[in-house]
């Protein structure tokens, strides 16, 4: 109900202000007619209504110019009280409304200044007009309390407005933050899917291209070896389709009854299969493991496999040498991986900011690890990464080594 009333007041603000002005004039006229036995005051009403009419006209602008309206209201109250009228709430109603708008529309310092000035002027005017002790409390303490009541009401309205604005601002900020967070999550998911697709497609296509090229050269001289390579090419493409299907399957809704169970994410247990696939494309791969093998978290296991897969893919596509060395070192809390080749390798991709190296670096950072890639001093190219055994594990000095 309060909200509807406020909306209606804002919609018909000028009508409400005009009605308020008429009501204030009626209050002043009624206050001028009040008589207290034993106290003399003017017998006519117009000396009080005339300054009140000027004050009420100024109050029509009190919402946008509260200070000016308060100054006019104070002057009107002083003129009225100086004629000997009793300072009742009805007679002070225009000044009380002016102080309400000052308290509601300005800061506390301004409210304090106008409030104290109004109280002082009203009290001084009434005391000078009737210096005797006759009804002294009615002429001093009463006006102070009534004006203070208007100031308190206006201050409460200002605080309520500020509170509502802060609530609306917090709600808008929360909504904006929620939308930004949702966009960030969508972008992260798109990046993750893009990395998966790149790793799957780039690796298998590079291996398939190498197998097909080697088979083409062997067909005239070694047809049996060429047929074996073509059989390996078929297996490579089948593996690519299986992994591609599993990767695209994450786009399905989890509640889809037609969704089939996905193949488990690859890990280091599939390194022998990866090495065998690369060797079928003519790349000699040496796999070395140092330290005691320990279980990895699923995210780190997948990251390690994808980094090795992408590094071998780069060697297959860009490497001038015919061999690659993969070394796994299990430290206390880190897994150190290095993939080196004895040729010029992926210098071209590193120079132009290829997506392969970028994807490997993003994968390493996503689980709390780091990765570096570059040419070796003695020739060749190396991709080295240090991954925590569990995602986001703290880095150790041995990882930096």
Number of C-alpha atoms within 10 A of each C-alpha: 6 7 8 9 10 12 12 12 14 12 11 11 13 12 12 14 19 15 11 17 21 12 15 24 23 16 20 26 21 14 22 26 17 15 14 8 6 7 12 11 16 15 12 11 15 14 16 24 23 16 20 31 19 13 26 27 16 21 27 18 15 22 15 13 17 23 22 15 26 27 19 22 29 24 17 24 25 20 19 24 23 18 15 17 25 26 21 18 18 19 28 27 23 31 27 26 25 33 33 28 27 31 29 25 22 16 12 13 10 13 23 14 10 20 22 13 13 26 20 14 15 24 21 17 22 23 17 10 14 16 11 9 9 11 11 15 10 14 22 19 12 16 23 18 13 16 24 19 15 23 25 16 16 24 23 15 17 21 13 13 14 12 12 12 12 12 12 12 12 12 12 12 12 12 12 12 12 12 12 12 12 12 12 12 12 12 12 12 13 12 14 16 16 14 20 19 17 17 23 21 17 19 25 24 18 20 27 25 16 21 26 18 14 18 22 16 12 16 13 9 9 12 14 12 14 21 15 14 24 19 13 20 24 14 14 22 16 13 14 19 15 14 23 17 14 18 18 13 16 12 10 11 10 10 7 8 7 9 12 10 8 14 12 8 13 16 17 18 10 10 15 11 11 18 19 14 20 27 17 22 23 16 21 17 20 14 14 10 12 11 11 9 12 11 10 19 13 15 16 26 20 16 24 25 19 24 26 24 23 21 28 31 22 21 29 25 19 17 23 15 16 16 19 26 16 21 17 17 17 19 19 14 18 22 23 24 20 20 24 25 27 19 19 18 28 29 20 13 16 16 9 8 11 13 14 21 21 14 21 27 18 18 24 23 18 16 19 18 26 20 21 14 20 16 18 15 7 7 12 20 22 25 24 19 25 28 30 26 25 19 19 14 14 12 16 14 6 12 18 10 7
